[in-house]
Amino acid sequence: MTGTTIEGLKLVKVVDGDTVKVELNGEVESLRLCCLDTEESWAGGSKPVTKAGKLASKWAKEYFGVNEEGMPNGDITVDIEFDTSDPVPECLKKHRGNYGRLICYVHKGGENYNLKAVKDGWSPYFVKYGRSRLYHSAFLEAEAEAQSKNIVIWNPATNAGGNKREYNKLIPWWHLRVSVVQDYRKLGLQRGVQSVRLDYDDIVDAAKAESELVVFCDLQGGISKQPGNGALIYAGSIHHKFNLWIPDRESPSAQAVQKLIEIRYAGEGGRGYVYVSGKASRYPKNEKGKPQIVLTSTEQLADLPPGV
């Protein structure tokens, strides 16, 4: 299987080891490179800046032939490949992360940069949001090769004396999450489950019609706010706003829902992904209202889709 490809895109900037920018349809698009998670080179995020992160950014800029600021000195073109073979307009819509960046592979001179970054030890095979449909075996082999050679992130000497990432804890957690995503891909899609990211327009329509539905979403962030007597969960993203509302948060049923989310789904180590069932609605009840489901029972939260 090969993915949908767009060839000959002008490279605009290399941001760091796993993010680049290209010109697409007359606009600058930021690309979050699929299955990569190089360490951080800039402060300000939730992850620590490491020596390996700074080195990965430097290596990426050298690989793509840009200057230290990440800017090309001349015309550099790359090809991008999506992780499915859907038509281009559909890929441009559904292969986007929580911050609106396109999620894809980048090829330069016929070489898959994503795979090379893992093979050369700059990134683990990042499966927190789902494994590669196209290159799963190749990524596993690339990661194993880098580990066997004890290079870059797999060599403790790289980050010695500074910040480091705890891959011995992160990787098992990622694989827990990816197992849930695989269940969704194999079973959830067959049963009409709606994904917040992939089926957002359908969720909005269901909220307008106040229809019953099952939504696959990520509760890693846990309870977001406690306005009034309720509890609010942001279960979508800035581009796909979808909320869960728990009324009367001090009631026994609401307490049970909150405790289940806190222990089983939220935070590092939690499953994250969950199937939420209920009647969709909008809040507030007008054209600008965000889609939501009201949670009143733990039975509305499940690890598997209905009928499994």
C-alpha positions in Angstrom: 0.0 0.0 0.0 1.2 3.5 -0.8 -0.2 6.7 0.5 -1.5 9.7 -1.3 1.5 11.8 -2.4 1.9 15.5 -3.3 5.1 16.0 -5.2 7.5 19.0 -5.7 6.5 21.2 -2.8 8.7 24.2 -2.0 10.4 23.8 1.4 9.9 27.0 3.3 11.5 26.3 6.7 12.9 23.5 8.9 11.6 24.2 12.4 13.2 21.3 14.2 13.7 17.5 13.9 10.0 16.7 13.4 8.4 19.9 12.0 8.9 21.6 8.7 7.0 24.1 6.6 6.2 23.9 2.9 4.3 26.0 0.4 1.0 24.2 -0.6 -1.8 25.7 -2.7 -0.3 29.2 -2.3 -0.1 29.0 1.5 2.5 28.0 4.0 1.6 24.7 5.7 3.2 23.4 8.8 3.9 19.7 8.7 4.1 17.5 11.8 6.1 14.6 10.6 4.2 11.3 11.1 5.6 8.8 13.7 8.4 11.1 14.8 8.9 12.8 18.2 12.4 14.2 18.3 13.4 15.8 21.6 12.9 19.5 22.2 15.3 22.2 21.0 13.2 25.2 22.1 11.9 26.0 25.6 8.2 26.8 26.2 6.5 23.4 25.7 5.7 20.7 28.2 8.8 18.6 27.3 12.3 19.5 28.5 14.9 20.8 26.1 17.7 18.3 25.7 21.1 18.1 24.0 19.6 15.4 21.7 16.8 17.8 20.8 19.3 20.5 19.8 21.4 18.0 17.9 18.3 16.6 16.1 17.3 20.1 14.9 20.8 20.8 13.7 20.9 17.4 11.9 17.5 18.0 10.2 18.7 21.4 8.9 21.8 19.9 7.5 19.8 17.0 5.9 17.4 19.4 4.1 20.2 21.8 3.2 19.0 24.9 5.0 20.8 27.5 7.1 21.1 27.6 10.9 17.8 29.5 11.1 16.1 26.7 9.1 15.7 28.9 5.9 16.6 27.6 2.4 19.3 29.5 0.6 17.7 28.5 -2.7 14.8 26.5 -4.0 14.5 23.1 -2.3 11.6 20.8 -3.0 10.2 17.8 -1.2 7.4 15.3 -1.6 4.8 14.6 1.1 2.9 11.4 1.6 -0.1 10.8 3.8 -0.8 7.7 5.8 -3.8 6.7 3.7 -4.7 6.6 0.0 -7.7 8.9 0.2 -8.2 11.7 -2.4 -6.0 14.7 -1.8 -8.8 17.0 -0.5 -9.8 14.4 2.1 -6.2 13.9 3.2 -5.7 17.7 3.6 -8.8 17.7 5.8 -8.4 14.6 8.0 -4.6 14.2 8.4 -4.3 17.1 10.8 -3.2 17.2 14.4 -4.6 19.0 17.4 -2.9 22.3 16.3 -4.0 22.1 12.7 -0.7 20.9 11.3 -0.7 18.4 8.5 0.5 14.9 9.6 2.5 13.2 6.9 5.8 11.7 5.8 8.4 13.8 3.9 10.5 12.4 1.1 13.6 14.2 -0.2 15.5 12.8 -3.2 13.4 9.6 -2.9 14.3 9.0 0.7 11.7 8.8 3.5 13.0 11.3 6.1 10.7 10.0 8.8 12.2 6.5 8.6 15.7 7.8 8.4 15.3 9.9 11.5 14.3 6.8 13.5 17.0 4.6 11.9 19.7 7.2 12.7 18.6 7.4 16.3 17.1 10.9 16.4 13.6 9.8 17.3 11.8 6.8 18.7 9.0 5.2 16.6 6.3 7.5 17.9 2.9 5.7 18.2 1.2 7.7 20.9 -1.6 8.6 18.4 -1.5 5.5 16.3 1.0 3.4 14.4 2.0 3.8 10.8 -0.4 2.2 8.3 2.2 2.3 5.6 5.6 1.7 7.3 4.9 -0.1 10.6 7.4 -2.9 10.0 10.0 -0.6 8.6 9.7 1.7 11.6 10.1 -1.2 14.0 13.2 -2.4 12.2 14.6 1.2 12.0 14.1 1.7 15.8 15.6 -1.7 16.6 18.7 -1.0 14.5 19.2 2.4 16.2 18.9 0.7 19.6 21.3 -2.0 18.7 23.9 0.5 17.7 23.3 2.5 20.9 23.1 5.8 19.1 21.9 9.3 19.9 18.7 9.1 22.1 19.4 5.5 22.9 22.9 6.3 24.3 22.8 7.8 27.8 26.0 9.7 27.0 24.1 12.0 24.6 22.1 13.8 27.3 24.5 13.1 30.1 24.5 16.0 32.7 21.3 17.5 31.3 17.6 16.8 30.7 16.5 13.5 29.3 13.3 11.7 28.3 12.2 8.6 30.2 11.6 6.3 27.2 11.4 3.2 29.5 8.2 4.8 30.8 7.0 6.5 27.7 7.2 3.7 25.2 5.1 1.2 27.2 2.5 3.9 27.6 2.5 4.8 23.9 1.9 1.1 23.1 -1.0 0.9 25.5 -2.6 3.9 23.6 -1.8 2.5 20.2 -3.5 -0.8 21.1 -6.7 1.3 21.7 -6.3 3.0 18.4 -5.9 -0.3 16.6 -9.2 -1.5 18.1 -10.8 1.7 16.8 -9.4 1.2 13.3 -10.5 -2.5 13.2 -13.8 -2.4 15.1 -14.9 1.2 15.8 -15.0 2.2 12.2 -17.2 -0.8 11.3 -19.7 0.2 14.0 -20.2 3.8 13.0 -18.2 5.3 15.8 -17.4 9.0 15.2 -13.8 10.2 15.7 -13.5 13.8 17.0 -10.7 14.5 14.5 -11.8 12.5 11.5 -15.6 13.0 11.7 -16.0 16.4 13.3 -18.5 17.7 10.8 -20.8 14.7 11.4 -20.5 15.3 15.2 -21.5 18.9 14.7 -24.5 17.8 12.6 -25.5 15.2 15.3 -25.3 18.0 17.9 -27.7 20.2 15.9 -30.1 17.3 15.5 -29.6 16.2 19.2 -29.0 12.6 18.0 -27.5 9.7 19.9 -24.0 8.7 18.9 -20.7 7.2 20.0 -17.6 9.3 19.9 -14.0 8.2 20.0 -12.0 10.8 21.9 -8.9 11.4 24.1 -9.3 12.2 27.8 -5.6 12.4 28.6 -6.1 15.9 29.9 -8.7 14.9 32.4 -11.2 17.4 34.0 -10.5 20.8 32.5 -12.7 23.1 34.6 -15.4 23.0 37.3 -17.7 25.9 36.5 -20.8 26.2 38.7 -21.8 22.8 40.1 -20.5 20.8 37.2 -17.3 19.6 35.6 -16.1 20.3 32.1 -13.8 18.2 29.9 -12.3 19.5 26.7 -12.3 16.2 24.7 -11.4 17.8 21.4 -8.9 20.4 20.2 -8.7 24.0 19.3 -9.7 23.0 15.7 -12.2 20.3 16.8 -14.1 21.7 19.8 -16.0 18.9 21.6 -16.8 18.9 25.3 -18.1 16.5 27.9 -20.2 18.0 30.7 -20.7 16.4 34.1 -23.7 18.0 35.9 -24.0 18.1 39.7 -20.4 17.0 40.2 -20.9 16.3 43.9 -23.6 13.6 43.3 -22.5 9.9 43.7 -22.9 9.2 40.0 -20.9 12.2 39.0 -18.2 11.4 41.5 -17.9 7.9 40.0 -17.6 9.3 36.5 -14.9 11.7 37.5 -13.0 9.1 39.5 -13.0 6.7 36.5 -11.7 9.4 34.2 -9.0 10.3 36.6 -7.8 6.8 37.3 -8.3 5.0 34.0 -8.0 7.6 31.2 -6.3 10.8 32.3 -2.6 11.7 32.6 0.6 9.9 31.6 0.0 6.2 32.0 -3.8 6.4 31.4 -5.5 4.8 28.4 -6.4 8.3 27.1 -8.8 7.1 24.4 -12.4 6.2 25.2 -15.7 5.6 23.6 -18.3 8.0 24.8 -22.0 7.3 24.2 -24.9 9.7 24.6 -27.1 12.3 23.0 -25.1 15.0 21.3 -26.2 18.6 21.9 -24.9 22.1 21.6 -23.8 24.5 24.3 -25.0 27.2 24.2 -28.0 26.1 22.2 -27.4 28.4 19.2 -25.5 28.3 15.9 -22.2 29.0 17.7 -22.7 26.3 20.3 -20.0 23.7 20.7 -21.0 20.0 20.3 -21.1 18.1 23.6 -22.3 15.0 25.4 -23.6 15.1 29.0 -22.1 12.4 31.2 -24.4 11.1 34.0 -23.2 7.5 34.3 -19.9 5.5 34.0 -21.8 3.3 31.5 -21.4 6.0 29.0 -17.6 5.4 29.0 -16.2 2.3 27.4 -12.8 0.8 26.3 -14.4 -0.9 23.3 -17.0 0.1 20.7 -20.6 -1.0 21.1 -21.3 -4.6 20.3 -17.8 -5.9 20.9 
